[in-house]
């Protein structure tokens, strides 16, 4: 008997090729489209465009197309999490939370209710025996964005393009004449896509002006709103007479001030961080005291050598061999042993 798979068909080329490959492997495939976000004020809302593209692909591949409305769940679990993070002056990662709470939780729950054996996604990662590994091309590897998943979620997930590099995925799409074969990859917040972050946050958080200073306390200019800025940011910052690029070093919550200076400033660097409420993707590491590993504190960062130190039952300190630039509270620290992502969670 064929195994039944509910595939998230996003409208992008990766999930479209995933659907084709599953059919070739004799799975019984149904396409599920998630409606997670609506913007009635925007006539070009990407949800409508993505749905139309996904439906074209489903019809082309002769697979059933089912629409799921998760708008309420997405707002509670992803958008509210993001808003609350910015209110606390930390930098949340909505993409990781979306994978954890929506794509691989609510979507999986619906799939199980409907009698499916697995869910499938067009992510660039590898699973084996409920464990998570980096993809074949580290430049596109998305295991970091899956760092919040549980063993059950990994056990029930299939990534059909796990052994293909991106050019190969595009080549397949063109060879079989997929209707979205040349469509560009999406960018921006998961399901919201590319938006002006300041405008987006202003819907929930009231703006408040404050001072921008350097690390010596000199006033450089006035910021319109502290939530516009994240640690290590340099884009959109242009101070008259400043020749060198400057970066956000700190954000002072009590004084409503942003501290900035150049890339060489030691305030940007630290050799350790702490994480708690750990998500263990490999349970063998749950009771380990101290061990050598590699870590990422942002997507596409080169793996950094570190020591993982168990402070107490659910708190760990990560000591890096080399000082790290711009460790941002709220982001995810992912710990790897070789190519396997073994534990992770939010930087304190």
C-alpha positions, 0 to 999 in steps of 0.5 A, a space after each residue: 500500500 502506498 504511503 500517504 503524504 501531505 505536502 506543503 505546496 507553497 507556490 515556490 519551486 522547491 516544494 513543487 519539485 518535492 511534489 514531483 519527486 514524491 510522485 515519482 517515488 510512488 507516494 500518494 501525494 496531496 498538496 496542502 496550502 497554508 493560509 497563515 497571513 492575510 493583509 486586506 490593506 495590501 492588494 498585492 498580498 503574497 498569500 493570494 499570489 502564492 495560492 494561485 501559483 501553488 494551485 497551478 502546480 497541483 493541477 499540472 502534477 495532477 494532485 489534489 489541492 487542499 487549503 488550510 486556514 491557520 491565520 489564528 494560530 500563526 498570529 498567536 504563535 509567530 506574530 505575537 512572539 515576534 512583537 513581544 520580542 521586539 518590545 523587550 528589545 531582543 531580536 526574535 526569529 519568526 521563521 524558526 518559531 513558524 517551523 516549530 509551531 505551524 508548519 511542523 505542528 499545526 500542519 502535522 496535526 491536521 495531516 494525522 487527523 486526515 490519515 496521512 503517514 507523513 508531511 513533506 516540505 521543500 526544505 534544504 535539510 536531511 533527516 535520518 532516524 528522527 535526527 537532523 543533519 545539514 544539507 549537501 550544500 552548506 550555502 543553502 542549508 536550512 537546518 538552522 531554521 529547523 532547530 526548534 523541531 522535536 523528534 516526533 516532528 522530524 520522524 514524521 517529516 520528509 524532505 524530498 530534495 535532501 540530496 539535490 543542490 539548488 541548481 539541480 532543483 531548478 533544472 528538474 523544474 525546467 525539464 518537466 515544465 513546471 509552471 513556476 520553474 523560473 519563479 524567484 525564491 521568497 524573502 522576508 518574514 515567513 508567510 508575510 514575506 518582504 515588508 517594511 519592518 518598521 511599518 509592520 511593527 508600528 501596527 502593534 508597538 508605539 514609536 518613541 524617539 531617543 538618542 544614538 551614542 557612541 561607546 564613549 558616550 558622545 551623542 551622534 544623532 537621534 533615532 526615530 524608534 529603537 525597534 528599527 534597529 537590531 544588534 550588528 545592523 549597519 544598513 540604513 545608518 548614515 551619520 554625516 561626516 562618518 567615514 567608517 561603517 558603524 554598527 549597533 553595539 547595544 540597546 539601552 532599555 532604561 534610557 531608550 538609547 542605541 549605542 553604535 560604533 565601528 566594526 573594530 570596537 571591542 563592545 561588538 565582541 564576546 566569547 560566550 553566551 547562555 541558552 536555557 529551556 534547551 531543545 534536544 534534537 538528539 537525546 544522547 546529549 541531554 545528560 552530557 556535562 561538557 563537550 566540544 562542538 560547533 555552533 551557529 548564532 545566525 543563519 549562514 554563519 560559518 560554524 564556530 568551534 565551542 565548548 558546551 558547558 552544562 550549568 544546571 539541569 536546563 541552562 547551558 553556557 557556550 564558550 567560543 574558541 574565538 570571540 563572536 561579533 554581535 551576539 543578539 538576545 532572542 536569536 537561536 544558537 544551534 549546536 552541531 556535532 559534525 553535520 548533526 544539529 543536536 541541541 539549540 534554543 534562544 540566546 538569553 
